[in-house]
Amino acid sequence: MFSNKLLKLAGIFLTLYVLAMNVALAESMDRATLEKQATLALGGYDATTYFNLSGAKQGNDAFQAVYHGKRYLFTSEENQQKFANNPTQYLPQFGGLCAHSLVMEKEVSANPAIYTLQQGKLYMFVSEEARTQWSQDTSKNLIAANKHWMFESEKRNEQIAAKKRWKTNNTVKLFSF
């Protein structure tokens, strides 16, 4: 009787151990898959540190979040939670493109180490020169950059809608004249 209880107890512990190992394995596989599929945002910089007096800092793989298909790294669990509570507060304007390149109606990826904060918003630039040119007339440049960004956003939305229509209506229609 004592050995039956001991066997049942050992079986329960073994079952719990196997379940725990499966969960750990599933989590590590999910993380590996996630890291392959989601592009690294901001070059690995912690999005919340841009708003600190100490400036931008590289994040750590131990603290991550995925938002809109991009993977963000953080220096601490506290920063990870700040981002999770309000991600849009920390995201760069213009999707991380160089703000000054948009003024010239171009879309150039920014260097996440070159940035400025204006009215609580994060703007990034491809070079120090671009940041300097931007700061010479920020209000005029912001209007021009927003105008180009909105125009391109409308084009992107139209393309997405066209792709969706094509997927649902992808039949061949014959016409005769």
C-alpha positions in Angstrom: 0.0 0.0 0.0 2.8 2.4 0.9 4.7 1.5 -2.3 1.5 2.1 -4.4 1.2 5.6 -2.9 4.9 6.2 -3.5 4.6 5.0 -7.2 1.5 7.3 -7.7 3.4 10.2 -6.2 6.5 9.5 -8.3 4.2 9.3 -11.4 2.7 12.7 -10.6 6.1 14.3 -10.1 7.3 12.7 -13.4 4.2 14.0 -15.2 4.7 17.5 -13.8 8.4 17.4 -14.8 7.6 16.3 -18.3 4.9 19.0 -18.6 7.3 21.7 -17.3 10.0 20.6 -19.8 7.5 20.7 -22.7 6.4 24.2 -21.7 10.0 25.4 -21.4 10.8 23.8 -24.8 7.8 25.4 -26.4 8.6 28.8 -25.0 12.2 28.6 -26.3 11.0 27.4 -29.7 8.5 30.2 -29.8 11.1 32.8 -28.8 13.5 31.5 -31.5 10.8 31.6 -34.1 9.8 35.0 -33.0 13.3 36.3 -33.2 13.6 35.0 -36.7 10.3 36.4 -37.9 10.1 39.8 -36.2 12.5 42.4 -37.4 14.6 44.1 -34.8 13.4 47.7 -34.3 15.5 50.7 -33.6 18.7 48.8 -34.1 18.2 47.2 -30.7 18.0 50.4 -28.8 15.5 50.6 -25.9 12.7 52.8 -27.1 12.0 54.2 -23.6 15.6 55.4 -23.0 15.3 58.0 -25.7 13.1 60.0 -23.3 15.6 59.8 -20.3 18.2 62.4 -19.6 20.9 59.8 -20.0 19.9 59.2 -23.6 19.4 56.2 -25.8 20.8 52.9 -24.6 21.1 49.5 -26.3 18.5 47.0 -25.1 19.0 43.4 -23.8 17.7 40.2 -25.4 16.3 39.2 -21.9 13.6 41.9 -22.1 11.7 42.0 -25.4 8.3 42.9 -26.9 6.8 42.6 -30.3 4.6 45.4 -31.6 3.2 45.6 -35.1 5.6 42.9 -36.3 8.7 44.5 -34.9 10.8 43.3 -32.0 11.9 45.8 -29.4 14.6 45.3 -26.8 14.8 46.9 -23.4 17.4 47.5 -20.8 15.1 46.4 -17.9 11.8 44.8 -17.1 10.6 48.2 -15.9 11.2 49.7 -19.4 9.6 46.7 -21.1 6.5 47.3 -19.0 6.5 51.0 -19.7 6.5 50.2 -23.4 3.8 47.6 -23.0 1.5 50.0 -21.2 1.8 52.7 -24.0 3.9 51.7 -27.0 2.9 54.7 -29.2 4.3 57.1 -26.7 7.8 55.7 -27.3 7.8 55.0 -31.1 9.7 57.3 -33.4 7.8 59.5 -35.7 7.6 58.5 -39.4 8.1 54.8 -38.6 11.8 55.3 -37.9 12.6 56.9 -41.2 14.9 59.9 -41.4 12.7 62.9 -40.7 14.8 65.2 -42.9 14.8 62.8 -45.8 11.0 63.1 -45.9 11.3 66.8 -46.3 13.2 66.0 -49.5 10.4 63.5 -50.5 12.7 60.5 -50.0 12.3 57.6 -47.6 15.6 56.8 -46.0 16.1 54.5 -42.9 17.3 56.5 -39.9 20.3 55.8 -37.7 18.7 55.1 -34.3 21.7 56.7 -32.5 21.0 60.1 -34.2 17.8 61.6 -32.9 16.1 64.6 -31.3 13.1 65.0 -29.1 10.6 67.8 -29.9 7.4 68.3 -27.9 7.6 64.8 -26.5 8.1 63.1 -29.9 11.1 61.2 -31.2 12.5 62.1 -34.5 15.4 60.2 -36.0 17.9 61.0 -38.7 20.3 59.3 -41.1 23.2 61.6 -40.2 24.3 64.5 -38.0 24.1 66.8 -41.0 20.4 65.8 -41.6 19.6 66.5 -37.9 21.4 69.9 -38.2 19.4 70.8 -41.4 16.2 69.7 -39.7 16.8 71.9 -36.7 17.4 75.1 -38.8 13.6 75.4 -39.4 11.8 72.6 -37.5 8.3 73.9 -38.0 8.6 74.3 -41.8 10.4 70.9 -42.0 7.8 69.2 -39.9 5.0 70.4 -42.2 6.9 69.2 -45.3 7.8 65.8 -43.7 4.2 65.2 -42.6 2.9 66.1 -46.0 5.1 63.5 -47.7 4.5 60.9 -45.0 0.7 61.3 -45.4 0.9 61.1 -49.2 3.0 57.9 -49.0 0.7 56.4 -46.3 -2.3 56.9 -48.5 -0.5 55.2 -51.3 0.5 52.3 -49.0 -3.1 51.9 -47.8 -4.4 51.9 -51.4 -1.9 49.2 -52.3 -2.9 47.1 -49.3 -6.6 47.5 -50.3 -5.8 46.6 -53.9 -4.0 43.4 -52.7 -6.9 42.4 -50.6 -9.4 43.0 -53.4 -7.2 40.9 -55.7 -7.1 38.0 -53.2 -10.9 37.9 -53.0 -11.6 38.7 -56.6 -8.8 36.9 -58.4 -11.0 35.5 -61.1 -10.3 36.1 -64.8 -13.0 38.1 -66.6 -13.1 38.0 -70.4 -14.2 40.9 -72.4 -15.1 41.1 -76.1 -15.2 44.2 -78.2 
